[in-house]
């Protein structure tokens, strides 16, 4: 069962992942965001940052598309995620689908 400790740990991984990403350590950042997603599936920040890192390191691949779609699923239940950001991501996902299906 998900608990308060899991939420705190997921937020901690989010913050550590951001620091690693800003320092250029994308592999470490990716791992932190990945595990943060697993600890708290309702905290969409880790999903968003994971998708950013995947797309940056692997390009606009099916894996990146899946990561963005997972973000949208998590964001729907996270009141901290703005409607504007979700709409930008939806448009990005549609653009990626168009490119990947060519």
N, C-alpha and C positions, 0 to 999 in steps of 0.2 A: 504494500500500500504506500502511496505517495505521502510524504510528510513534510513538515516545515524544514527539517534538516536537508531534505533533497532540494527544496526550493533555494535555500541559502547556498548550498553547494553549486547548484546550477548557475546562480547569479555570480558566484565567485569564479566559476569557469568562464563565464561570459566576460568578466572584467579582465581576467588573466589572458584570455584569448585575444582581447582587444589590444592589450599591451604587447603581446607577442606579434600580432599582425602589424602594429605600428613600427615595431623594431625590425620588420622584414622576415620574421620567422613564421612563414606561412604554414609549414608542416606542423609546427607545434600549435599554432592557432587553430588549424583545422581539427586537430585532435581534441582540443579543449571545447570547441563548439560542438563537435560530434558527441562527446560524452555529456555535455550540458544538455543537449537535446534529449538524450536518453534519461537523464536524471529527472527532468521536469518537462514533459511534452507540452505543457501549457504555457511555457515561457518562450515566446516566439523570437526573442532577440537572438538566441543561439541558433535558431533555424535560419534567420536572415543572414547572420554573419557567416554561417557555414556555407550557405549558397554563394555569398560573395567570394569567399576563398576558393570554393570549387571552381567557379567560373573564371576567376583570375588565374588559377594554376592550370586548369584543364581546358579552358575555352568554353565556347557554347556547345556543349556536348549533351547527350541524353542524361548523363549523370547530373549535370548542372541544372537542366530542365526539371528533373525530378526533385532536386534540392529546393528549387524555387516553388514548385507545386506543394512540397511539404511545408514550406514557410507559410504559404497562403492558408493551408489547412490549420496550422497552429495559430496564425494571426487572427483567424475568425473567432477564436475563443479568448484572445488576449486583449483586454481593454486598453493596454498601453500602446497598441499598434494603431496608428492613425489610418483613417479611411483613405487619405491621399496617398500614403505610402503603399497601401495594399493595391490601390488602383494602378499606380505606376508599375508595381510588380506584375499585376495581371497583364498589362500592356506588353511588358517585357517578355513574359511567358508566351503570349500570342505571337510576338515577333520571332522568338526563338523557335516555336513550333513551325512557323512558316519557313524559316531557314533550314531547319533539320528535315523537313518533309520534302525538300526540293530534290 
